[in-house]
Amino acid sequence: MKSLSYILSIAAISFIFALQVKATEQHADTQKLDAQAKKLIKKFGGQLKSTLTSEIKQNGLVAAIKVCKIKAPEISDSLSDKVTIGRTSLKYRNPDNKPDDISKITLMDFETQKQNNGNVSQIEKGQFIEKDGKKVYRFMKAIETGGLCLSCHGESLTKEVAEQIKTDYPDDKATGFKLGDIRGSFVVEIPVEQ
């Protein structure tokens, strides 16, 4: 008859093995989810930048403010009906883009990574969260402030741009950025089957 300690040892080893298998499966799942999120971010960012550039060429900088306000949500909605994609920032312009507590912590972590000589284009994080009682995989990728961003988010804006921002967003917090700053983050939320 096998001793109790032998049986407990086998049970413990089996339990640890099951945990390792589960962790390996979850890692493979997160890699797939990360890839899906990155693909959506690339599409969203590309379409938004293209739309902004075109609008600026045709109608000037003031018109670009409306692109972010009206066109960005339309572009987001056109990419997927199950997955949500948007933007958030510690210094947000649109109140709809205000970070929730989890996003705020992630954005603060992104800033720490940047200060520690992090390459902004490589700063990202994926995690499982619960939202509205459902399991969601949230993937966030830092947005680096580029030259185009500075026209409406930089330290010195034209009078017309500043006035339009004040009209559309009286509580704007999204100015004063410098080239290379973290402007905010793309946020992708993918529902997870339970």
C-alpha positions, 0 to 999 in steps of 0.5 A, a space after each residue: 500500500 502506498 504511503 499517504 505522502 507518496 499519494 500527496 506528492 503525486 497529487 501535487 505534481 499533477 496539480 503543478 503540471 495542470 497549472 503549467 499546461 493552463 499557463 502555456 495555453 493562456 500564453 498561446 491565447 494572449 499571443 493570438 489576442 495581441 496579434 489581433 489587437 496589433 492588426 486592428 491598431 495598425 488599420 485604425 492608426 493608418 486610416 486615422 492618419 490618412 484622414 487627418 492628413 487629407 483633411 489638413 491638406 484640403 481644409 486646414 488644421 482647424 478641420 482636423 479637430 473635427 476629424 478626431 471628434 467625428 471621424 475617429 469613432 466612425 473609423 473605429 466602428 467600421 473595423 469591427 462590430 465585436 471588438 472595440 478600438 479607441 484611444 485614451 490618455 492621461 491628458 485627454 481632450 474628449 471626455 469620452 476618452 477619459 481613462 478608467 482606473 485600469 487604463 490610468 495605471 497602465 498609462 502611468 506605467 507606460 510613462 515610467 517605461 519611457 523615462 527608463 529609456 523605453 522606446 515608445 513604439 515598443 511600449 504595450 500591454 495586454 491583460 484580461 479584465 472584467 468589464 460590465 460583468 464580462 471577461 475582456 482582453 484589453 490591449 494597450 499600445 502607447 502612441 508617440 507624439 509625432 510632428 502631425 500631433 503637435 499642430 493640435 496637441 503641442 505647446 504652441 498652437 495657432 490662434 484659430 486652432 486654440 479657439 476651435 479646441 476651446 469651443 469643441 472641448 472646453 475642458 481640454 487637457 491635451 496640449 503641451 506635448 513635445 515630440 516623442 512624448 507619449 500622447 496616449 494609448 490605443 485601446 483594443 478590447 476583445 470579448 473572451 468566451 467563458 
